[in-house]
């Protein structure tokens, strides 16, 4: 090999080394960016897990409140039914007394007319 050929080969190898150095820098940059993205994704994943835990706790509290409200509504419904039944019974009693009074007034009215008629015929 001649000196010229050796210089040409060295120049060609220098170009390839320079090219490889550029590719290595590019790969290192990509690797650094990938590591940053992985770190960001891990942070987001942790944040989402904590938010999910908070949401789960809120949902649990809401379900407990809903159950409690349902129990309260059911208790109020039972109380209303009880009060309605008592009111119906009171109204039945009042209605009985109403008919007793109507009967008594009718009897007294008939008796008073009878007394007036008896005095009229005397």
Residue, then its C-alpha position, 0 to 999 in steps of 0.5 A: x500500500x502506498x502512502x496515498x492509499x493509506x492517507x485516503x483510508x485514514x481520511x475515510x475512517x476519520x469520516x466514518x468515526x466523525x459520522x459515528x460520533x454524531x450518531x452516538x451523540x444523537x443516541x445519547x440525546x434520545x436516551x436522555x430524552x427517553x429517561x426524562x419521559x420515563x421519569x415524567x410518566x412515573x411521576x404522572x403514574x404516582x399522581x394518578x394513583x394518589x388521585x385515584x385513592x382520593x376519588x375512591x375515598x370520596x366515592x366510599x364516603x358518598x356511598x355511606x352518606x347515600x346509605x345513611x340518607x336512605x335509612x333516614x328517608x325510610x325512617x321518615x316514611x315509616x313515621x309518616x305511615x304511623x302518623x297517618x294510621x293514627x290520624x285515620x283512627x282519630x278521624x274514625x272516632x270523630x266520625x262515630x261521635x258525629x253520628x252519635x250527635x246527629x242521632x241524639x239531636x234527631x231524637x231530641x228534635x223528635x221528642x221536642x216536637x212530640x212535646x209541643x204536639x202533646x201540649x198542643x192537644x191538651 
